[in-house]
Amino acid sequence: MDSDDDISRATRAKRGSPYLNTDQAAAYLKFSSRLLKRLRRAGKGPVFRLHSRFVQYHIDDLDAWSKAQSMGGRDHDQA
C-alpha cells in the first residue's frame, strides 16, 4: 500500500472512527506494519483490541504509547 494513502485513510478514520487497522496505525506512527506486528507479538507495542478476528488500535492508545516512548534527548541516561 502507498503510505500517503494509509496516512490519509488514518486521518479520515480519526475523524469518523477512533479505531485503525494495523496498516493505518503503522502509518499513523510513521513506521512499517511489519514492525508494528513484531512489537505486538513481543508485547511491546501499543494496546490493541480484537474486534472479532480483526486487530484494531484506538487513536488515544497510539498517542499514549508514542508519548511513553519519548526519550529525554541529551539528558536521557544512556546504558
Helices and strands as residue ranges (DSSP letters): H 3-16, E 19-20, H 22-29, H 33-42, E 49-51, E 54-58, H 59-68, G 73-75
